[in-house]
Amino acid sequence: MEAGGYIWHTTGSGKTLTSFKTAQLVSKLPYVDKVLFVVDRKDLDYQTMREYDKFEKGAANSNTSTAILKRQLENANARIIITTIQKLDRFIDRNKGHTIFDGHIVLIFDECHRSQFGEMHAAITKSFKKYHLFGFTGTPIFAVNASSGGRPDFKTTAQAFGDKLHTYTIVNAIADKNVLPFRVDYISTVREDEDIEDKKVRDIDREAVLAAPERLANIVGYIIEHFNQKTKRNDKFFTHSVTRNIKEIVTAKDMSNVDRIMEKIRLSGFNSIFAVSSIDAAKKYYTEFQKQLTEAPTDKKLKIAIIYSFGVNEEELDGVIDENSEDTSGLDKSSRDFLESAIKDYNAMFGTSYDTSSDKFQNYYKDVSERVKNREVDILLVVNMFLTGFDATTLNTLWVDKNLRLHGLLQAFSRTNRILNSVKTFGNIVCFRNLEQATNESIALFGDKEASGLVLLKSYGEYYNGYKDGDKEIRGYKSLIEELVAKFPVGEQIIGEQNQKDFIRLYGAILRVRNILVTFDEFSGNEILTERDIQDYHSAYIDIYNEFRKTGDGEKENINDDIVFEMELIKQIEINIDYILGLVKQYHEDHIKNRELLIDINKAIDSSVELRNKKDLINQFIASLDIHSVVDEDWQKYVEKKKVEELEEIIKHENLDHDETYKFVRNAFRNGSVATTGTALAKVLPPVSRFSPGGERSKKRESVLDKLIRFFERFFDISGGKI
């Protein structure tokens, strides 16, 4: 080895981009023949390829077999090659004396896992004669967290890769707002001490207690009951892609086609991973979830998936077996049969056809990965898989019933802290074991001794009552609400620009702290404001937002230099049409005489950004009700009728092409958004005379597009998506 070393770049803070730029720059050096980017999980082959493709189309070559890797290594034009360590090891074993071993090779390891410290790593470094070796890691292996097994000369990251070249810890990343801090809940589940440092005999007794059916049932019940709260599942404010044809994705060779495979729909909230201690525990938990979910009410229904594979039996020091093995052949018959049955449940849920055979299980692994990223799976039940190297911005919660320590703990926690939007302000960790000491030790090792104040969120009491940050006094929720009620009483109009700005700043601060507090169990019953109060304040906030938009750039939420509107947080507490229809049903059941309910309905609509443009629709529907009405059925018929009427009116008024307009709108409803680019809109527009002024067609285009967007926003959330 000529030179090398490792880069400590904390998980989730841009390792892939940094490694890509490194590979890109190195590949342009005239004396370097190849750059090999080495990963240790098959799904990262695909994941890294997509990431690389974002930075520069066609910049790197991936491979699906050792034969393809061989061809790429022999191809002078393939300068950057992405491969797994397993494929590279097989190539070395089958191609002794190959000319590539005499070339100048740079090997960049995406994540310096322990799986790269053993015989495979030794074979790779022994075969290449002239090479540079660089490793990237978010959690280095030091002597204190090194494995007890394996080769004594390859126990730590420094032994395997050389000196540390650069450090960017989780403390740096949180301070720079590249990743989120964590909020950790410790939910006590047994009365006895759950200290993970117990002696072996106590461990056996404690594990028996922890595996008790009553305890598992209570934990499943807690998760189902608190899932919406922890993941903000009922939020309605952003759009995700969902998988249209997963078979194309899991076998995709050309990543440029992936966007074509994805279909946009609106989904709410975030999702989660549940890490458990063993395959046996995973089987018991999955069975208990299936049992309890059959009896759960509609708003508590969840999509559960499970995945595990064969791994070494010894539990590592950190609680995580490092490699995401995709080998099911070593599973005992009971575990494999159970997994086969669970995959059948998954197939029924998503219309797929996977099983535990080698190739199909690998594709199941990729399918699960995509559906978790697209928030199509609510809870992914795992033992070791997906706890390292898996990135999903939509994932905000990790449920833990497993002993984790040191780098394994931080790696697992870090599945939750990818930045998505202003609603996702922290990674949510819910521990059913006492991991407090282990958490503090891990943060001290990979941050510093003072890191916990930045890496972990404050307590419920501090957010509710306020706290000191050095000499600075940070006000709590209670104090902010008291000022709000005193300065801006509920229902009173806020007059004057300065008063409006003061209200926006104060209510924005309340929204931000409330966004954190709602995930604490203790906050329930201590909101101070009633539901109607919140609706009134929301309504005032939206009124002022709309007023400021008239004078500012309508696309920006930062309307001017000194006012920032927290519209994502406002939409997070969004009233949906189901809630309104529930009130309408009550009104109908009260024989259309309860005027107080009508006030409630209109207050709720006014407090919603998304329902305001439907207010006249809803009120016209209410006015049409009679004693024979069936609210749900009649609402759908009414909406479908109004949708066609209003689209026909737009077509007539703007003289649009009838068939192309319907086609355009159908595509918008299918994709979850209106296409503002491309040729589709041009086909909708009426022909314009060549003698018309140059800007007329452009004005017509903008006018029609505006009307179609308003139409889409008015009907997309409340109709079946067909027209």
N, C-alpha and C positions, 0 to 999 in steps of 0.2 A: 504494500500500500504506500503510495507516494505521500498522500496527505488525506486528511478527513476530519471528522468531528461531528458533533450533534448540535442541533438548534432546538432549544426549549421554547416552544411557541404554544401557549396554552390552548387547550381544546376549544374550537369554535371561533377563534379570533383571526382567521385568515391564513391558516397553514397551507391550504391548497393553492391559494393565490401566490403566496411566498415561494412555495416549492415550484410552481409553474414558472414564475419569473426566473428562478434559479436555473431550472432545466432549459428554459428558452435561451437565456444568456450563454450558458455553458455550451449548448448545442451549436452556437455560432463560432466557437473558438476553433481555429483551423486545425489544431493538433488533437482535438477530441473526435473520436470516430463515432461513438454512440453515447446517448444518455438513456439509462434504464431507470424508469420510475417504478419502484417495487412496492406492491401492496400485499397484504396478507389475508384478504377476504375477497371472495369472488364477486360479491355485490359491489365492492369498492372499485373493481375493474370497470364496471359500468358507471358507478357514481362519479369516479374521478374523471372518466372519459367525458361525461357530460359537463363537469366543471371546467375541464380544459377547453372543451368546445365553446363554452361561454366566453372565454378569454380570447381565443383565436381559432376560427374554424379550421379544422383539419390539421391542427398543430401537432397532434400526437397520434400514434398508432396503437390501438388496443388489439388484443387477440383472444380467441376463444379456445385455442388448443396449443399444445407444444409444437405441433407441426407449423402452425401459422407463426409462432414466435421464431422458429428456426428460419423461416423465409424472410421475416422482417430483419433479423440479425444479419442476414446475408444480403439485404437490400441496401445499397449505399444511400438511397434517398430517404430511408426511414431513420430520421435523426433522433427522434424521441420515441421511445417505446414504453408503453404501460403494460406491466405484467404482474402476475402474482408470484410470490416467493416460491410457491409450490410448482408452478410451471417452469420457472427458471431452474429450480433444483432438478426437475425431471430432464430438462434440456442438457444440463451439465452432466448428468448421469449417463445419458444416451449418446453424447457427442464428445467423447474424450478426444483431445488433440485438435478440436475445431479451430480454424484460423481466427475466429472472433476473440479467443482467449489471448491472442498476441496483440490485439488492438488496444488503443487508449480509451478506456471505458470509464464513464462517471456513473456510479450507482447512487440513486437518491431514494431513501426509504421513507415512505409517507408517514409511517408511525412506527417508532422503535419499540414494538411489542416484544414480550419475552419469546414469542414464537420465532423471532428472528435471531435469537441468541444461541441457538443450539447447533446441531449437526448441519442443518441446511445452510446456516450462515457461514459456518466454517468451510463447507464445500464450495460455496460461491467465492469467498475471499481467497481460497487456496487455488482455484482454477484460473482466475484472471491474473495475468502477469503484471499489467500496468493499469492501475485504476485509482480513482479517488472515490471515497465512500463517505456519504453524508446522510445523517438521519434527522428526521423531524419528529418531535414528540411533545405532547401536551403535559405528560406526567412521566418524567424520567425515572428510571430505576436506580436508586441509590443503594448503598449497603444496607440501610435500615429497612428498605422495603423489597429487598431481593428475595427471589424464590430459594427455598432450601434445596431443591433438586437441580438437575442439569449439570453442565460443565462448570467447574470452579473458575475457569478463565473467561467465562462469558456470562457472569452473573449481573453485572451492572451495565447501564447504557454507555458509560465511559469506556468500559472494557471492550465492548462490542464495536463502538463507533469512534472512539477517540475523545479528544478534549471537547469541552463545551465551548461553542463558538459564539452563542448569543442567547440571551434570556429575555422572555416576555411572559411574565406570569399572569395568573388569573387576576391578581390585584391590578396589574397594569391594564389588562383588557377591560375590566369593569370600570376603572377610572377613565379610560378612553371611550367608554360606551360602545365597545365592540361585542361584549357579551353581557348578560344580565346577572345580577346577584341571585342568591337562593333564599327562599323562605322555607324553613324546616319545621314541620309539625311532629311532635312525638306523641303518638296515641297509645296510651297504656292498655295492654290487652291481657296481662296476667298480673296477679298481685305480687308474685315473687319477684325478686331482683332478676332483671334480664341482662345483667352485665356480661358482655361477651368475653371477658377475660377469665371466666370460670374454669376450674380444672376439668379434665376429661370426663370423670364420673358424673360431676354435676351437669356437664354439657349434655350427657345422654338423658338424664332426668329432665333437664330443661327443654331439650328438643322434643321429648315426648309430650310435655305440657304445651309447647308451642304448636304441636301438630294436632292437638285435641280438636275433634269435630266442632265442639261448641265455640271454640276460639275462632276457627276458620269461618264458621257461619256468621259470627259477629262482625268479623273484618269485611266479609263480602257484603253484609248488610250495610255497614258503615260506608263502603265505597259506593254502592248503588244510591244510598241516601244523599251522599255529599258530592257525587260526581259533577252534577250541574254547577254547584257552588264553586268547586275547586277549579274546574276547567272553563267556567263562564259559558257553558254550552248553549244557553239560550240567547247569546248575543247574535245580532243580525246586522253585520256591517261589512263583511269582506267576502270576496269570491275566491274559490279555490278551483284547481283542476281536479277532475276525477277521471278514472281510467275507463276509456271506452273499449279498448281491446288490449288487455294485458299481455296476450300471447305475442303481439307485435313488439311490446316493450322488452319482455324478458329474452327475446331472441334478436333484438335490434342490433344491427351492425353499423348502420348509418344513423348517428345521433341527431343529424339535422332533421330527421323525420319525426322526432319524438313529439314536437308540438302538435303535429297533425294527428297524433294518436290520442292526445288529451282533449277532454271536453270540459268546458267550464260550467260549473253550477254554483249556486250560492249555498254555503254551509255555515253553521254557527259555532262559535266557541273554539276550544282547543281539544286535544286528546291526550292520551297517557300511556305509559308503560307500567306494568306491575312486575317487579322483580322478586322472585321467591327463592327459597333456599335449596330446592332439589327438584328433580323430575317428579318424584313421588308427591311432593307438596303441590307442584304445578297441576298434576292430574286431579288432586283433591279439590283445589281451588276452582279449576275449570268446571268440574262436576257441580260444585256448590253454586257457582255463577249461573249455570244453566238451570238449576233447580229454582233459585230465587227470582231469576228474570222472567220465568214463565208466569209468576204471580205478581210481577211488578206492574204498576200503572203505566199507561202509555208514555207519559213524560219522563219515565225512569228507564225505559227500554234502552239497552246498550248493545253495540256490536262488539263481541269478544272474539279475539283470535289467540291461538296458542302456538308457540314454536319452541322446540328444543332439539338437541342433537346429541350424539355420543361425544363425551369428553373424558379426560382423565379423571380418575376417581378422587384423587387427593384434592382437598379444598386449599386453594392458594392462600398465602398470607393476607391478601387484600380481599378475599371473598369472591373473586371473579376469575374463572378460568379464561385465560387471555384470548385464545383464538376462537373465533366464531366458526367452529367446525360445521360442515354441512354433511357430515357422514352419519347416516342413520343405521348403518349395518351393524354397529356395535351395540345398539340398544337391545335390552332384553325384550323378550316377546311381549310381555305385558305392556311395557312402555311404548313399543312400536305399534302394537294393536290400538292402544289408546290414541296415539298421535294420528294414526290412520283414520280413526273414527272422527276425531276433531277436525281433520282436514276435510272430511265429507261434509261436516257442518258448514265449514268455510265455503266449500264448493256450492252448497245449496244457497248460501247467503249471497254469493257473488257470481254464480253461473260459471264457475271454473271447473277444471277436471284434474286436480293435482292428487298425488299420493306420496308415499314415503320411499318410492324407488328412486334411485340415484339422481337421474336427470330431472324428473318431475319434482323432487324435493328441492333441488337447487332453484328451479323456476318458482316453486311455492315461496321460497325464501325471498326472491326478488319481488314477487307479487305482493307479499306482505309488506315489504319495504316501501313499495310505491303507494299502497293503500293507506299506510300509516302517514306517509308524507302528505297525502291528499285528504287526510282526515276522514277517510271512509271507515276506518277501524277506531272505535272509541277506547278500548283497552287492549293492549297487546301483552299477553301473559308470557313471561320469559324466565329462564333460569340464568343463563350466561349470555346467550345471543342478544345482539342489539344494545348491549350495555357499553360497548366501546365502538368508536368509529362511525356511528350512525347519526346523521344529521337530519332533523325535521323541524322546521320553524314553527309548525302548527302544534307541536308537542309541548305542553307546558307543565305536566304533572308526572312525577315518578312516585308510585306507591311502592313501599319497600317492606318486605318481610323476609329479610336475609341479612346475615352478618357481612358488612362491608367495611373495608379499612383502606387507608392510604390511597395509592393511585387508583385502585379499583373503585373506591367510594367516589373520588372526585370525577373519574371517568363516567360512572353511572349517573351521578348528579348532573353532569354536564350535558346529558341528552336533553335537558329541559331549558337550557338558558340561551338558545338562539334567538336573536332579535327578530320580531315580526312587525309590531306596530305599538302605538302608545298604550293599548290596553294590556299587552303582555309586558309587564314591568319586572317580572322575576320568574325564576324557575321554582316550581312548587314541589316540595318534597314532603311526602307524608310517610313517616316511619312508624311501623307497628312493632319495632324493637328499639331498645334504648341505644341509639347510635350517637348520642351527643358527644361523648368523649372521643369517639372515633372520628366524628366530623371535625372537631376542633384540632385533633392531631393531623388530619389530612390537610386542612387549610394551612396549618402552621408549616407543614413540610413543603407544600407547593406554592405558598404565598410567603408569609413570614409570621412571626409570633403575634404581630399586631393585626393580622389580615382579617380576622373574623368580623371586625366592625364594618368592613367594606364588603366582604364576600357574602355575609349573612344579613338579612333584613332585621330591623328592630322588632321588639316585642309588640304584641297587641296593645298593651297599656301605653307604650311610648307613642304609637301612632294615634291612639285615641285621646290621650291626655297631653301629649307634647313631650319634648326631651331637649337636652342640650347637646349641641355639636361643637365641642370646644367652648368658645365664648358666645357662640351664636345660639339663640333661643329658637327652637323649631316648634311652631304651634301645632297642636293636635286637633283632631276632628271636632271635639266638643267645643273648644274655644272658637273655631272657625264658624260652626253652626250658630253659636250664641251671637257672634257679630252679624251673621247673615240675617237672623230673625230680628235683631235690634235695628239694623240699618235699612233692611229691605223686607218689611213685613209681607207675609204670604198674601198674594192676590192684589197688592198695590202696584200701580204702574210706576215704572222707573223712568223718571223724566230728566232730561239733560244729558249731554254727551259724557261729561265727567262722571256722573253717577252711574251711567251705563258701563263705562270702562271699569270703575271700581267694582261693580257687581260682577262683571265678566272675570276680573282677576280673582276675586274672592271665591266665586262659584267654581272657577277652574281649579283653584287650590283644593276645594272640597271634593270635586270630582276625582282628583288625583289621589288623595288620601283614602277616599271611599273605595276606589278601585282596588286598593291594597286590603282595606279592612274587610270587604265582603268575603274574602277567602278564609278569614278567621271564624271559627265556630262561635267564639264569644260575642261576635258583633250582632248576631241575631237577637232582636229584642232591644238593642241599644242604639238604634238608628236615629233616635230623637225626632226626626221628621217623619210624618205619616206618608203613606203612599201618595195621597192626594197632594200633600205639600210638595213632594218631589216633582210630581207632574206639573204643578203650577210654576215652580222655579225652572223646570226644563222648558216649559212653554215660553217664559219670559226670556230665557237664554237664547232660544231659537229665534224669537221675534227680533231680538237685538242683532243676532248673527245675520238674519236676512236683511235687516235695515242697513247694516254696515256693508253687506255684499253689493247693495245697489250703488254704493259710491266707490267700491274697490274692485279688484280683480276677482271675478266670481269663481275662478278656479283655485284661488288660494285660501287656505284657512287662516293664515297669518295676514289679516286684513290690512293692518298698517304696522308701523314700526313698534308701537307700544301695546298692541293687543294681539293675543294669541287665543283662538277659539279651540277648545278641546272637543272637537266634533266627534272624533272616534269614541271618546269616553261617553259623550251624550248618546251616541247610537248604541253603545254597549248596554245601556239600560232601556233599550228600545222596546216599546209596546208593539206586539205583533197582532196580526189580523185575528188569530185564534182567540187572543185575550178579548178583543173587541166583540167578536161574535159570541163569546161567553156572556158578556154583558147584554148583548142584544137578545140572547135567549132568555135571560132573566127578565128583561123588559117585556118580552112577548108573553112569558109565563105569568107576569103580573097584569095581563090583559091590557097592555099598552097604555097604562095609566100612571106608571111611576115616573114622575117628572125628574125626581132626584137621580134616577139611573140615566136618564138622557143627559143630564149635566155631567155625570161621571164619564159617559161615553165621549162627550165632546172634549172634556178636559184631557182624557187619555189620548185622543187623536191629536190635540194641539201639542202635547208633550212629545210627540213622535215626529222625527224628521221625515221618516219614510211614509207615514200615513196621512200627513197633512194634505198631500195632493190627491188623496182619495176621500177627503171629508165629505164632499158633495155626493159622491157615490154612496157612501155609507148612510148618510142622512136620507137620501132619496129611497134607498132600500128600506130603511126603518119606516118611512112614511107609507111604503107599499104593503106593509105587513097587515094581515087580518087574522081572524081567529083560526082560519084553516092553514095558515102558513107553517111550513117546516123549515126552520131557519137555515140549517146547513145546506139542504138541497136547493132551497129557493135562492140562497145567496150565490151558489155556483151558477145556476141558470141565469140569474140577473147579471152577474159579472160577464159571462160569456156573451150575452146579448149586447151589453153596453160596449164590450170590447170590439165587436164587429161593427156596431153603429158608429163608434168614434173613429175607427180606422177608415171606414167608408167615407166619413165626412172629411177626413184629411185628404184622401185620394181625390174626392170631388173638388174640394176647395183649391188644392194645389195642382190639379190636372195631372196626377201621377199615373204611371203605367200600373194598371190594376194587378196583373199577375205577378210582376216583378216586385211590387210593394209587399204583397202577401209573402212572397218567397223571402224577401229581405227581413221581414218581421219574424217569420218562422225561424230563420237562422239565428236571429238575435235571442229569441226565447230559448232555443236549443243551446246556444253558447253562453248564455248568461250575461251578454253585453251586446251593445249596438256597434257594428263595424263602422268606424269613422274613416277608414282608409280602404283602398282597393277599388275595384270597378263595379261592385254590386250596387252602390248608391247611384252611380251614373246611369244604370239601366232603369232605375226607378223614376228619374227626373223626366219631365216632358221635354220634347225637342225645343231648341231655342234657335231662332232665325239667325243666320250668319250676319245679318245686318244689325242685330241687337248690340247695344254697348257692351264693351269687353267684360265689365264687372258684373253684368246681369246674371249670367249663369252661376257665378261664384256666390252672389247674394242668394239666389234661388236655392243653391245647394245648402247653404248654411241655414236658411229658413226651414227647409224640409227636414234637414238633419235634426234641428232643434225640436221640431214637432214630433218626430219619430222617437227621439230620446225621451221626451216627456211622456209620450204614449207608453213606451216600454216601462219607464219607471212607475207609471200609474198602475199598470196591470201585471207586471212580471211576478210580484210577490203574492198576488191574490188569485191568480188563475192557474189552470193546469198546465200552462206553457204551450198550449196548442191554439192554432187559429186557422 
